[in-house]
Amino acid sequence: MVSVQDRERAIAAAHAAAARVVDPEIPALSIADLGVLREVRLGADGVIEIDITPTYSGCPAMRMIALEVEAAVEAAGLGRPRVNLVLAPAWTTDWITPEGRAALRRSGIAPPVAGGGRRALFGADETVACPRCGATATEKLSEFGSTACKALWRCRTCGEPFDYFKCH
């Protein structure tokens, strides 16, 4: 029988290993900071179970993320985990941590406006600050950026184009 302390240590080690996995589309951002890593637990059979939630249901990066999570947990000596794709509740940009938002800015990607998803549903554009100079005199150039979860914007102050992580 495994002690409670051993179970807790295994869960913490598996969480730490999974949390170091980066988003393949935004390598400056871990899946923990992105809010994709939802839960780590020990199953009744002693196998680590890890729940991940995609940023949107058709996200092509999720298979790669699941494989990287498996590899990270195995490399930590914890055996092969079960990685579950969990669709409910649906991911929201509000799950991005403050550290994740800072990492997006450092990467030249404007983080989503907190709670902006509802306004976007009604066609209202958010005020998006340029991740390079901080100006809010920005304009949307295209609803689609370098990936499906980003839009292309431009700063009218510094003239630089940048991706904006769309609100969900």
C-alpha positions in Angstrom: 0.0 0.0 0.0 1.2 3.5 -0.9 1.3 6.1 1.9 -0.5 9.3 1.6 2.8 11.2 1.6 4.1 9.1 -1.3 0.9 9.7 -3.3 1.2 13.4 -2.6 4.8 13.4 -3.7 4.1 11.6 -6.9 1.3 14.0 -7.7 3.4 17.0 -7.0 6.3 15.6 -9.1 4.0 14.8 -12.0 2.4 18.2 -11.8 5.9 19.9 -11.8 7.0 17.8 -14.8 3.8 18.5 -16.8 3.9 22.2 -15.8 7.3 22.6 -17.5 5.9 21.5 -20.9 5.7 24.5 -23.2 3.0 25.4 -25.8 4.5 24.3 -29.2 2.9 27.4 -30.8 4.1 29.8 -28.1 7.3 28.3 -26.6 7.7 31.1 -24.1 4.6 29.9 -22.4 4.2 26.8 -20.3 0.9 24.9 -20.4 0.4 25.7 -16.7 0.7 29.4 -17.4 -1.6 29.1 -20.4 -4.2 27.4 -18.2 -4.3 24.2 -20.3 -3.0 22.0 -17.5 -6.1 21.4 -15.4 -5.5 18.6 -12.9 -3.0 16.0 -11.9 -4.1 13.0 -9.7 -3.3 9.4 -9.0 -5.8 7.0 -10.4 -7.2 4.1 -8.3 -4.8 1.8 -10.3 -1.8 3.9 -9.2 -1.3 5.5 -12.6 -0.9 9.3 -12.8 -3.8 10.9 -14.6 -3.4 14.4 -16.1 -6.2 16.5 -17.5 -5.5 19.1 -20.2 -8.1 21.4 -21.8 -7.5 22.8 -25.3 -7.6 26.5 -25.9 -10.3 25.7 -28.5 -11.8 22.3 -29.5 -9.9 22.1 -32.8 -6.5 23.1 -31.5 -3.9 21.2 -33.5 -1.3 21.6 -30.8 -3.1 19.4 -28.3 -1.8 16.0 -29.5 1.8 17.4 -29.3 1.1 18.8 -25.9 -0.2 15.4 -24.7 2.8 13.6 -26.0 5.2 16.1 -24.4 3.3 15.7 -21.1 3.7 11.9 -21.3 7.4 12.2 -22.0 8.0 14.7 -19.2 6.3 12.6 -16.6 8.1 9.4 -17.8 11.4 11.3 -17.7 10.7 12.2 -14.1 10.6 8.5 -13.3 6.8 8.3 -12.7 5.8 5.9 -15.4 3.6 6.5 -18.3 0.6 8.7 -17.3 -2.9 8.8 -18.7 -3.4 12.2 -20.4 -7.1 13.1 -20.7 -8.4 15.8 -23.1 -11.1 17.6 -21.1 -13.5 19.8 -23.0 -15.8 21.0 -20.2 -15.6 23.5 -18.8 -14.4 25.2 -21.9 -11.0 26.9 -21.7 -11.1 30.7 -21.3 -8.3 33.3 -21.6 -9.1 34.2 -18.0 -7.2 31.0 -17.1 -3.9 32.5 -18.3 -1.8 33.3 -15.2 -0.3 36.7 -14.6 3.1 35.1 -15.4 1.7 33.8 -18.6 0.4 37.2 -19.6 3.9 38.7 -18.9 5.5 35.9 -21.0 3.2 36.7 -23.9 4.1 40.4 -23.7 7.9 39.6 -23.6 7.3 37.5 -26.7 5.7 40.4 -28.6 2.2 39.0 -28.2 -0.5 41.2 -26.7 -2.2 39.2 -23.9 -6.0 39.0 -24.0 -8.0 41.7 -22.2 -9.3 40.2 -19.0 -13.0 39.3 -19.3 -13.0 40.6 -22.9 -14.6 37.5 -24.4 -18.2 38.6 -23.8 -17.6 42.0 -25.5 -16.1 40.2 -28.4 -19.2 38.2 -28.8 -21.2 41.3 -29.6 -18.7 42.7 -32.1 -17.1 45.2 -29.8 -13.3 45.5 -30.2 -11.2 45.5 -27.1 -8.7 48.2 -26.4 -5.4 46.3 -27.0 -2.1 47.7 -25.8 0.9 47.2 -28.0 3.2 44.6 -26.4 6.3 46.6 -27.6 5.6 50.2 -26.6 2.5 49.9 -24.5 0.4 52.4 -26.6 -3.3 51.7 -26.9 -3.6 53.5 -30.3 -3.8 50.1 -32.1 -5.9 48.6 -34.9 -7.0 45.1 -35.9 -5.6 44.2 -39.3 -7.0 40.7 -39.5 -9.1 38.4 -37.3 -6.5 35.7 -38.1 -2.8 35.9 -37.0 0.0 33.4 -37.0 -2.2 30.8 -35.4 -6.0 30.4 -35.2 -6.1 31.6 -31.5 -4.4 35.0 -32.4 -5.4 38.0 -34.4 -3.1 40.4 -36.3 -3.0 44.0 -35.0 -0.8 47.0 -35.6 0.3 49.8 -33.3 -0.3 53.3 -34.7 2.3 54.8 -32.4 5.4 52.6 -33.1 4.1 51.2 -36.4 4.9 47.6 -35.4 2.5 44.7 -36.2 1.8 42.2 -33.4 -0.3 39.2 -32.6 -3.1 39.5 -30.1 -4.2 36.4 -28.2 -8.0 36.3 -28.8 -10.4 36.3 -26.0 -12.5 33.1 -25.4 
